[in-house]
Amino acid sequence: MIPQPTGRLVRKDDGVYVVLDRIFKAPIEDVWSYFSRSPRLAEWLGEFTGTPSTGAARFRMKVEGDDAEWQNVSILECQAPHRLAADIGPSDSAWRMYLHLTEASGRTTVTFGRRLHDLSEEADTGVAWDYYLDRLIAARAHRPMPDWNDYHPAMLEHYENLCRELGDDLRREHAAAHAGLARDVSDTSA
């Protein structure tokens, strides 16, 4: 079966995030362990070192190959097993991510978000996270990993359209706000 894109764009106070959900028939603690324990994280994405409880660790995305570089991680929030927020990478180009996990009726929902730096250049981020989260599903089910070629470029148009539409909305809002500000200034100077 060919995977379908599942992400959406969400505006938050600190920027625009690509947000994706996955549902697991499993207890929340089990699903959380795939994000919080390095051996389990390594099964589908990468590995970390350090002591996350101190608010700092290092992470590398093994899914990108054995020569992937280690990145500094600043943990902004951790409320196990429900919430995690972190900045990954150098401070000037770090990518911010968050996880929200909820459990109900024997199922755990994972909501993952990653902040985009530039709508015009980061549509592939959504494709990548659809792929990575499907790798998590495969790891938990002890199934073969999905093939990147089933995701990219097939899903790229979906995310490019989301980015273009939101970019257009933001430009219109900015123009309307600018027009309103200009009108307010002319009203006060009359």
Secondary structure, 3 states (H helix, E strand, C coil): CCCCCCCEEEEECCEEEEEEEEEECCCHHHHHHHHHCHHHHHCCCCEEEEEHHHCEEEEECHHHCCCCCCEEEEEEEEECCCEEEEEECCCCCCEEEEEEEEEECCEEEEEEEEEECCCCCCHHHHHHHHHHHHHHHHHHHCCCCCCHHHCCCCCHHHHHHHHHHHHHHHHHHHHHHHHHHHHHHHHHHC
